[in-house]
Amino acid sequence: MLEASLLWNTKIGANRLRSRRVPPFASEKRAFNAAVGKAIASYEKTLRDLNRKILTLNLMTPPVMHQSPFDVEKSVQKFRESCPLFD
């Protein structure tokens, strides 16, 4: 859910900037890149927090109830690829 909302918001912003008749100004590009950077950092932190909670859950429950942790690096890389930064 978190990934979907982050991806949706950043893609909408990127599509709006890229599809305008007037190319985005340098300040808009910097602001967008900063927003994407913050979203990536927030997403990575959230995934790591969830993995800690999953680990705690797995230590307290029988093996049949264990949950798989998220692959943080893979998920963050997928997010980066889906929302490229401006040059």
C-alpha positions in Angstrom: 0.0 0.0 0.0 2.8 2.4 0.9 4.7 1.6 -2.2 1.6 2.1 -4.4 0.8 5.6 -2.9 4.4 6.8 -3.2 4.7 5.5 -6.7 1.4 7.0 -7.7 2.3 10.4 -6.3 5.7 10.6 -7.8 4.6 9.3 -11.2 1.8 11.8 -11.4 4.2 14.7 -10.6 6.8 13.3 -13.1 4.2 12.9 -15.9 2.9 16.4 -15.4 6.3 17.9 -15.6 7.4 15.8 -18.6 4.2 16.3 -20.6 4.0 20.1 -20.4 4.7 22.2 -23.5 7.2 24.2 -21.5 10.0 22.1 -20.2 10.4 22.0 -16.5 12.5 24.8 -15.0 15.7 23.8 -13.1 14.1 24.7 -9.8 11.2 22.4 -10.6 13.6 19.6 -11.5 15.5 20.1 -8.3 12.3 20.1 -6.2 11.1 17.0 -7.9 14.4 15.2 -7.4 14.4 16.2 -3.7 10.9 15.0 -3.2 11.7 11.6 -4.8 14.8 11.3 -2.7 12.7 11.9 0.5 10.1 9.4 -0.7 12.8 6.8 -1.3 14.3 7.4 2.2 10.9 7.2 3.8 10.0 4.0 1.9 13.3 2.4 2.9 12.9 3.4 6.5 9.4 2.0 6.6 10.4 -1.3 5.1 13.3 -1.7 7.6 10.9 -0.9 10.5 8.5 -3.5 9.2 11.3 -6.0 8.9 12.2 -5.4 12.6 8.6 -6.0 13.6 8.4 -9.1 11.5 11.6 -10.4 13.1 10.1 -9.7 16.6 6.9 -11.5 15.5 8.8 -14.5 14.2 10.7 -14.8 17.5 7.4 -14.9 19.5 5.3 -17.2 17.3 5.5 -20.8 16.2 7.2 -21.5 12.8 3.9 -22.1 11.1 2.9 -18.4 11.7 6.2 -16.8 10.6 6.2 -14.1 8.0 8.8 -13.5 5.4 10.7 -10.2 5.6 10.7 -7.7 2.8 13.7 -7.5 0.4 14.4 -3.9 1.1 17.2 -3.4 -1.5 15.1 -5.0 -4.2 12.0 -3.0 -3.4 13.9 0.3 -3.2 15.7 -0.4 -6.5 12.3 -1.2 -8.1 11.0 2.1 -6.8 14.0 4.0 -8.1 13.6 2.5 -11.6 9.9 3.2 -11.8 10.5 6.9 -11.0 13.6 8.3 -12.7 15.1 11.5 -11.6 15.5 14.6 -13.9 19.0 15.3 -15.1 
